Amino acid sequence: MGNTNVFPNLNITMDIFKEANQFEKLKMSHMSTSDRVEASREAKRLILCINEFYKENKDPNLMNLMKRLTAKKKKIEIRLKGRPATI
C-alpha cells in the first residue's frame, strides 16, 4: 500500500504558514534594492497563496496574517518608491 496523504493540501498549507512566519520575522534593515524587490514579490506570493486558502474556509486568522503581510509589503514598497515630496 502506497503512502498516500489523506489531506494533500495540508502539507502545502503548513509550508505556506511557515514561510509567512519566517517572512514576518525577517529584518528589513540594511537591505539592498534588489533584496527589497525580492521581498516584495515574496510577500505578494505568500498573500495570494494564503488568500486561496482563505476563500475556502474564511478563517479570521488567515485574514489577520494577510493583513500583517500586506502591511510589511507596503513598508517595503514605500522604501523602494520613496516617499512623496511635500509642497
Secondary structure, 3 states (H helix, E strand, C coil): CCCCCCCHHHHHHHHHHHHHHHHHHCCCCCCCHHHHHHHHHHHHHHHHHHHHHHHHHCCHHHHHHHHHHHHHHHHHHHHHHCCCCCC
